Amino acid sequence: MIFDIKKFAVHDGPGIRSTVFFKGCPLRCSWCQNPEGISFDPQVMLFEQRCLDGCRDCIVVCPQKALSKDAANIVLDRGRCDGCGLCAASCPADALQMAGKAVSVEAVINELAKDEVFYLESGGGITCSGGEPLTQIDFLHVLLQAAKKRGWHTAVDTSGHAPFAYFAKIIPSVDLFLFDLKSMDADKHRRHCGEDNGLIVDNLRRLSEAARSLSIRVPLVPGFNDSPADLDRMADFCQSLPRRHPLHLLPYHRGGSSKCKRLGLTDPRPETMPPNAAQVKKALEIFRRKNIATTYGG
Amino acid sequence: MNDRIRQLRRKSLKAVPELSAERGVLLTRFYRSAAAQTLSAPLLRAHAFAYMLKHKKITIMPGELIVGERGPAAKATPTYPEITCHSLADLDVLAKRAKTPFRVTAGTRLAFARKIIPYWSGKTMRDRLFERMSPEWLEAYRAGVFTEFMEQRAPGHTVCGEKIYGQGLLDIKKDIQDSLAALDFMNDPQALAREEELRAMTIAADAMMLYAGRHADKARELLIKEKDSARRKELRQIAEICQRVPARAPRNFHEALQHYWFMHVGVISEANPWDSFNPGRLDQHLLPFYERGLAEGTLDREAARELLQAFWIKFNNHPSPPKVGVTAEESGTYTDFALINTGGLTTDGENGVNDLSFLILDVIEEMRLLQPSSAVQVSKKTPDAFLKRALAIVKTGYGQPSIFNSEAIVAELLRQGKSLADARRGGASGCVETGAFGRESYILTGYFNLVKVLEITLNNGVDPRSRQKIGLETGKPENFTVFDELLDAFNRQLNHFIDIKIRGNNIIDRLYARYLPVPFLSLLIDDCVASGRDYHDGGARYNTSYIQGVGLGTITDCLSAIRHHVYERRSLTMEALRRALKKNFSGHEMTRQLLLNKTPRYGNDDDAADDLMRKVFEMFFNAVDGRPNMRGGRFHINLLPTTVHIYFGRMTGATADGRRAGEPLSEGVSPVQGADRLGPTAVIKSVAKIDHLRTGGTLLNQKFTPQLLADEKGIAQLANLVRAYFRLDGHHVQFNVVDAATLRAAQRQPEKYRDLIVRVAGYSDYFVDIGSELQEEIISRTEHGEF
C-alpha cells in the first residue's frame, strides 16, 4: 500500500529521484508532516473548496452511504467509510482524492522506470519513504531488489522503529539510509511519538556500522527538541556512533496542518510555528561544533 | 561594468522609442524621382538603399565605441512604407497604446500625412499581398486558422555566418565581378536577371562603404571640437576603423564587432526582415580576434568585455519596427529577436566552448538588457561548468539565456539535407528556429492554429464564431461511430487548410522575389553572389519555408477527452459535449470539471494522452514536410508560438479539454497550463515523445520558483534535467523563474497553476495543494528573494 510517488525529488538523496511513499507508520509524531501516511488503510482526503454546487455524484455512488452534503460542504462519515475509493473516482472536480492504493511491485517499478533517464543522468534513483517503509518489509525488500537489478541508486527514509532483522534483510540492496532521529529523551519520545526511542537508538547504532551509507535526519520542532540540551544530547550520541554520518536538520513547517483537515484529523500542534532563521542557525552550530557535517533544508 | 558602459546603458534604457519618418521620407523621395521610374526591381532597391544611406543623418553618441544607427538617434525607429504603410490612425495607436508605445512628434505626423501616405497608399507589399490571396485564404486568415508573417515584414529569418570576418565588401565585390564574368548569355535564360541582381549587389556594397565612410567623417568632425584627450584618441580610432571596415576584412576584435554592426544596420535599413539580423555564433566568430589580441598584447579581457558590452547596447537601441492595424493594437514588444548563440560545437565537431563563451555569459548577466536575446548551445561535449554558469544567470529571473541542444540542431539540419559542416556552423535564431547560419533563408510563414481546425471539424466545416462555412464538410461528429473517424475527419480538414496556407505562401514568395529583392542582405548569405540570385529568389544555398504549429498541448487534451469520455467510457455523448462547448460550459460546470480532471492529459508521461500527441504531430508533419516552396527549397514544420497562443485562443471557442472560449491555447510544446501534475521530469518525458529531429525547432517553457534553484545542488539538478532532456533529443528549453505576483495569481486561479512546484523546506510540493498559511510564507520568501 503506497500513497504517492513523487518525481523530481531532489532532497531525498543524491541526484534526481523518485520517492515512493509507503502507507502506514508505527509512530504518532505530533508534528507529522505526512499524516496521510500514518494509517495503514486507504483514506479519503477532502478538498472542500473544489466541491461543485449541485453535484451529488459521490453521494449517489457511495455504497456505505457515508457521504452527505450540508449547506456548504461535503460531509464524510469516516466511521462508515471503508475506503473503497468509488467516490474519488466519480468526483469530476477532484474534491475527493484517495490516499492509499494497493499496488504490485511490478506496477511501481514500471512507474519509476519512466524516469530512469533522469536517474542515470544525475546519479539519482529511488527513495522509499512514508509512513514507515519497513512496516511493509516484504514489499520493500522485493522493490529494492528490483531497483538494484536495474542499477538504480536506492535510499530508504526510515523512522528507525522496526525490528533490526528487517534492516538486516534490506541492507544489501540499500545504498543510503536516511535515518530519522527525533530525541534522545525516551520519555519525551514516548509522549510525542507514541513509542519510546529504545529500538530506534539501538537500530541506529547497529546500522551505523552495517549500512553502506547513512545520513541522519533531525526534524527541528520548536518546543520539542530544539533546546540546547536536547540538541547537545543528539550531537553527543551522533559522535558516539561507530561511524560519522552527515546530518540534515529539517525545520518544522505547517504543511501537515492542512493535510490533517483533509483527513478529518485535528492538528495536534496548532500552536507550533516554524523555527526562525536564528533558531535554525543556533541548532546548526551545536552540531557543527561537535564536528558533525550538518546541513539544513536538504 | 565601467563608467562608460554604465552611462551608455543608462542612456539606452532611458531613450524613448520614437517613430522616425527619416527612412520613409528618403525612400519616398527616391521612388518619386525620375531616375527610379525606369529601373528593374533589384536596381531600384539597390539605388533606394544607396540613396537612404547617403542622405540619412549620421550619429555618433558620446562615449560610443561601436557606431551606426538605423534611425537618426538611439531608438528612433523607421518605418518601411514600401512593405506596410502606417496610417495616421496607426500613428495614434502607437503613440497611445499602454504598453510599448512609440513617440510620434507633430513633424513626423506631418511627414506621413503630406509625403509618405499619399505616395504609398495602395502600392505597398501588404496591399499587393492581400489583393492576390484567394477568398478561402482570406476567410481562414480572418477566422484565426493561421497568420501570415510577410504581410507587414519582409522575409528575413536569417543569421550572419563566419564569411564576413574573413572578407570585406571589396572582396565580395571581386566575387561579384567573377559571377558577372561567368554569366552565360548564350544558354541561360536567367542571365539578364542575374546580371541585374549582381549589379544591384555592387551598388549596395558601395552604398554601405560610403555609409561607413560617413561615420569616419563624422568622427573626424567631432574630433575637431573634442577637448578630452582620451575621447580624442577614441574618435581617431573610430575614424580609422570606419575607414577600414566593412570595405576590408577586420584585423582585430574592435574592427570585427564594428564590421558586423555595419552589416547589421545595412540589413535592417534595407528592409524590416523578421527577427532583425543576428551575428549568430559570436564566440566562434570572434575567437581568432580575441586570441590574437591577447597574444599580441593589444587586447585584454576587460577591453574585450567593454567592447562586447558596447555592442550589446547597440542592439538594445533598435526596437522592433512597429506594426499597423489590429496588430499595432495587440502586439507589444520592443524585442526584435536577434538571438546571439554561444557554446555548441566547432565546425570539426569539437567542443566549441572557449574563454570568450564565458565572457559573453558575463556580459549577458551584467547587461540585463531586453536586446539582444541570448542562447547557449549545449552539446554532449559541453563542460558542466558552462551549463551551470548559464543556469546561474537563468536563476536571476530574467529569462535568459535560453538553452539549446547542439546535437539536435545538427541532426535537424542534416535531415533537411545540409552538409555536416554547415549544420555544425548552425544554431537557433528568433525564438528557437534552426538554421544553417550564413547559408540559409529559412522563412517562417505563419502560425497555424491546430485547435481551430479541430473546432471546425467538430462543426462539420463551419466556424462557430462567424457561423460561416470555411472548411470541408467532413461529416457530423454525432455520426462518427468510432474515434478514428473523428481523427480522419480532422486530418482531412488539416490538409485542406495547409493547402490553402501553402498556396498563399508560394504566391507571397514570388511577390517578394519580384518586387522586393534585398541585394544588400544577398551580399552576406552564401550562395547569392555565386548564383547571381537574390536572397528572396532562392539565392541562398538552402531555402526553407516553415509553418509553425500552435496548440499541440490543447489539441492533444481535447482529443484525449473526446476519446476517453465519448468513445471509451461513454460518460458523455457527442451531442452533450457539443452542447456544453456551444454554451461555453455555462450551466455545464460538472462536464467541464470532468473534462479537466478525469482525462489523461499531455505532460504526465502517460502514453494514453501522449500517443494522441504523436498522431497529431504525424498528421501535421505529413501535411507540410517536404512540399516544395517557390525558392527551390522545401516546407518543414516547427512548433513555437511566441505570443500567438493568446490571439489564437481568443479566436477559438470552448474546447473539449475544459478550456473556456477565448482563453489562451497551450504554448509551444508545453502542456496545457496546469494539466501536468507530475512535475518537470514527466513533462520532459512527454515532450520528448515529439520527434524533435523532424522539426526546425520546438519551444519548451518550464517554470521554477527561485527556492528550487537556491544552491549549488539545485543548479546541478537543473543541469541534469537539461542533459536528460537533450539525451532524449529535446531541442530547446527555457526556464522562467516565478515571482511573487505569479504565486498570487495561482492563489486566485488554482486550476491554472496546478503544475507549479515550490520548495517548502527540504521538500517540494504543488503550490496549489499546500495550505494557505504555507502559501503565504512562500510568497513572502519569494518577495524577499530568500531561498
Interface residues (C-beta under 8 A of the other chain):
Chain A: K6 K7 F8 A9 V10 H11 D12 G15 I16 L52 G54 C55 D57 C91 P92 A93 D94 K114 D115 V117 F118 L120 E121 S122 G124 H248 L250 P251 H253 R254 G255 S257 S258 K259 K261 P274 Y296 G297 G298
Chain B: E589 M590 T591 Q593 L594 N597 K598 D605 L678 G679 P680 T681 A682 K685 L708 K713 G714 A716 Q717 N720 L721 R723 A724 R727 L728 I757 V760 A761 G762 Y763 S764 D765 I770 G771 S772 E773 L774 E777
